[in-house]
Amino acid sequence: MPRSRNKSNLAAARARMYRDLVFECAERVFAEEGVAESSMQDLAAEAGISLKTLYATFPGKQDIYREILAERGAGLVAAVDRASSTEGTALERLRIGLRDIVRYLMEHERFFRILLQEGHAWGLDPRSGSGRESWESGLSILTDVLKQGIASGEFLPADPELLAPTINAILQVQLSRLLAREAEPDADAIADEILVTLDRMLRGVVPDPANRAA
């Protein structure tokens, strides 16, 4: 019985190892070449494994792609959720959340590049797919923060259900442009640049640059 258990544990560990290896290599290939342009042969070659082993790990390319969207999307939502649950005003929570989002996407730049290449529009409902649950969760958290800010008078009166996806779209566009512009991007500096736009939209003011990091 112990020998059988050891074999089972070894098989499970090997499966996790191959899963993690394929995940990492596929994320790199998808970010550089695009999902549609990549093949299972490309992924197997990048991972240094046989096609048979690759297919034993994931049934197909779309399964790997969905796994990347689900795992990285869940991580992004977790970063937003941590910020939203902190004490403070709506504006403070928004600032913390934005910085956490920027940091996460910079730490997982390949994931961000995949989203851009595949045309994921953060301001629009994806309707279906692995990214929809993450999109809905993140949007719900942001909407709650906006409702708090509008109710407290921190933000200008507006429809939070419309503001939330609008902010998502602004974040996607500005983050992609700022990352492309900076040779060595700094997460906090990029977040501060985006906050200037959000301050104009939500509060109707241009913040003092000296106080942006507050």
C-alpha positions as CSV (number, residue, x, y, z in Angstrom):
1,M,0.0,0.0,0.0
2,P,2.8,2.6,0.8
3,R,4.5,1.8,-2.4
4,S,1.3,2.4,-4.4
5,R,0.8,5.7,-2.5
6,N,4.4,6.8,-3.4
7,K,3.8,6.0,-7.0
8,S,0.6,8.1,-7.0
9,N,2.4,11.0,-5.3
10,L,5.2,10.8,-7.8
11,A,2.8,10.8,-10.7
12,A,0.9,13.8,-9.3
13,A,4.2,15.7,-8.8
14,R,5.3,14.9,-12.3
15,A,1.9,16.1,-13.7
16,R,2.2,19.4,-11.7
17,M,5.7,19.9,-13.0
18,Y,4.7,19.5,-16.6
19,R,1.6,21.7,-16.1
20,D,3.7,24.5,-14.7
21,L,6.4,24.1,-17.4
22,V,3.8,24.2,-20.2
23,F,2.0,27.1,-18.6
24,E,5.2,29.2,-18.4
25,C,6.3,28.4,-21.9
26,A,2.9,28.9,-23.5
27,E,2.5,32.3,-21.8
28,R,5.9,33.3,-23.3
29,V,5.0,32.0,-26.8
30,F,1.5,33.4,-26.8
31,A,2.9,36.8,-25.8
32,E,5.6,36.9,-28.4
33,E,3.8,35.1,-31.3
34,G,0.1,35.4,-30.6
35,V,-2.3,32.6,-29.7
36,A,-3.7,32.1,-33.2
37,E,-0.2,32.0,-34.7
38,S,1.1,29.5,-32.2
39,S,0.8,25.7,-32.6
40,M,1.0,22.8,-30.1
41,Q,4.3,21.9,-31.9
42,D,5.6,25.4,-31.0
43,L,4.7,25.0,-27.4
44,A,6.2,21.5,-27.1
45,A,9.4,22.7,-28.7
46,E,9.6,25.7,-26.3
47,A,9.0,23.5,-23.3
48,G,11.4,20.9,-24.6
49,I,8.9,18.0,-24.3
50,S,7.3,15.7,-26.8
51,L,3.9,16.3,-28.4
52,K,2.6,13.2,-26.6
53,T,3.6,14.6,-23.2
54,L,2.1,18.0,-24.1
55,Y,-1.2,16.5,-25.1
56,A,-1.2,14.4,-21.9
57,T,-0.8,17.6,-19.9
58,F,-3.4,19.7,-21.8
59,P,-5.9,18.5,-24.4
60,G,-5.3,21.4,-26.7
61,K,-4.0,24.9,-27.2
62,Q,-7.2,26.6,-26.2
63,D,-7.2,24.7,-22.9
64,I,-3.8,26.2,-22.1
65,Y,-5.0,29.6,-23.2
66,R,-8.0,29.4,-20.9
67,E,-5.9,28.2,-18.0
68,I,-3.6,31.3,-18.4
69,L,-6.6,33.7,-18.5
70,A,-8.2,32.0,-15.5
71,E,-5.1,31.9,-13.3
72,R,-3.7,35.3,-14.2
73,G,-7.2,36.9,-14.1
74,A,-7.9,35.5,-10.7
75,G,-4.5,36.9,-9.5
76,L,-5.4,40.3,-10.8
77,V,-8.8,40.3,-9.1
78,A,-7.2,39.2,-5.9
79,A,-4.9,42.2,-6.1
80,V,-7.9,44.5,-6.6
81,D,-9.9,42.8,-3.8
82,R,-7.0,43.3,-1.3
83,A,-7.0,47.0,-2.1
84,S,-10.7,47.4,-1.9
85,S,-10.9,45.8,1.5
86,T,-8.4,48.2,3.1
87,E,-9.6,51.0,5.4
88,G,-9.8,54.5,4.0
89,T,-11.8,56.8,1.7
90,A,-13.0,55.8,-1.7
91,L,-10.2,57.8,-3.3
92,E,-7.5,56.2,-1.2
93,R,-8.8,52.7,-2.0
94,L,-9.0,53.6,-5.7
95,R,-5.4,54.8,-5.6
96,I,-4.2,51.7,-3.8
97,G,-6.1,49.4,-6.1
98,L,-4.7,51.1,-9.2
99,R,-1.2,50.8,-8.0
100,D,-1.7,47.1,-7.3
101,I,-3.2,46.5,-10.7
102,V,-0.2,48.3,-12.4
103,R,2.3,46.3,-10.3
104,Y,0.6,43.0,-11.1
105,L,0.4,43.6,-14.8
106,M,4.1,44.7,-14.9
107,E,5.0,41.6,-12.9
108,H,3.1,39.5,-15.4
109,E,3.8,41.6,-18.6
110,R,3.4,38.6,-20.9
111,F,-0.2,38.1,-19.6
112,F,-0.9,41.8,-20.3
113,R,0.6,41.5,-23.8
114,I,-1.6,38.4,-24.5
115,L,-4.7,40.4,-23.5
116,L,-3.7,43.2,-25.8
117,Q,-2.9,40.9,-28.8
118,E,-6.1,39.0,-28.4
119,G,-8.2,42.2,-28.3
120,H,-9.6,41.9,-24.8
121,A,-11.4,45.2,-24.3
122,W,-11.6,45.9,-20.5
123,G,-14.5,48.2,-20.9
124,L,-16.7,45.7,-22.7
125,D,-18.4,42.6,-21.4
126,P,-16.6,39.6,-22.8
127,R,-19.9,37.7,-22.7
128,S,-18.2,34.3,-22.4
129,G,-14.9,32.6,-21.8
130,S,-12.5,32.2,-19.0
131,G,-12.0,35.9,-18.6
132,R,-15.6,36.8,-18.0
133,E,-15.7,35.8,-14.3
134,S,-12.6,37.8,-13.5
135,W,-14.0,40.8,-15.5
136,E,-17.3,40.7,-13.6
137,S,-15.5,40.4,-10.2
138,G,-13.2,43.3,-10.9
139,L,-15.9,45.5,-12.3
140,S,-18.1,44.8,-9.2
141,I,-15.3,45.8,-6.8
142,L,-14.6,49.0,-8.7
143,T,-18.3,49.8,-8.9
144,D,-18.7,49.5,-5.1
145,V,-15.7,51.9,-4.6
146,L,-17.2,54.4,-7.0
147,K,-20.6,54.2,-5.2
148,Q,-18.9,54.9,-1.9
149,G,-17.1,57.9,-3.4
150,I,-20.2,59.4,-5.0
151,A,-22.2,58.9,-1.8
152,S,-19.6,60.6,0.3
153,G,-19.1,63.5,-2.1
154,E,-15.5,62.6,-3.0
155,F,-16.5,62.0,-6.6
156,L,-18.7,63.9,-8.9
157,P,-22.3,62.6,-9.3
158,A,-22.4,60.0,-12.1
159,D,-23.6,56.6,-12.9
160,P,-21.1,54.1,-11.2
161,E,-22.3,51.3,-13.5
162,L,-21.1,53.4,-16.5
163,L,-18.0,54.8,-14.8
164,A,-16.5,51.5,-13.8
165,P,-16.1,50.0,-17.4
166,T,-15.0,53.5,-18.6
167,I,-12.2,53.5,-16.0
168,N,-11.3,50.0,-17.1
169,A,-11.0,51.1,-20.7
170,I,-8.9,54.2,-19.7
171,L,-6.6,52.0,-17.6
172,Q,-6.0,49.5,-20.5
173,V,-5.3,52.2,-23.1
174,Q,-3.0,54.4,-20.9
175,L,-1.2,51.5,-19.3
176,S,-0.3,50.0,-22.7
177,R,0.9,53.3,-24.0
178,L,2.9,54.2,-20.9
179,L,4.6,50.8,-20.8
180,A,5.5,51.1,-24.4
181,R,7.0,54.6,-23.9
182,E,9.2,53.8,-20.9
183,A,12.5,52.0,-21.3
184,E,12.5,51.0,-17.6
185,P,8.9,51.5,-16.5
186,D,8.2,52.3,-12.8
187,A,4.9,51.0,-11.5
188,D,4.1,53.8,-9.1
189,A,5.1,56.5,-11.7
190,I,2.8,54.9,-14.3
191,A,0.0,54.6,-11.8
192,D,0.4,58.3,-10.9
193,E,0.1,59.3,-14.6
194,I,-3.1,57.3,-14.9
195,L,-4.4,58.8,-11.6
196,V,-4.2,62.3,-13.2
197,T,-6.7,61.3,-15.8
198,L,-9.0,59.7,-13.2
199,D,-8.8,62.7,-10.9
200,R,-10.0,64.9,-13.7
201,M,-12.8,62.6,-14.5
202,L,-14.0,61.7,-11.0
203,R,-13.3,64.9,-9.1
204,G,-12.9,67.6,-11.8
205,V,-9.5,68.6,-10.5
206,V,-5.9,68.3,-11.6
207,P,-3.9,67.1,-8.6
208,D,-0.7,68.8,-7.5
209,P,2.1,66.6,-8.8
210,A,3.8,66.9,-5.4
211,N,0.9,65.2,-3.8
212,R,0.1,62.5,-6.3
213,A,1.7,59.8,-4.3
214,A,-0.3,60.7,-1.2
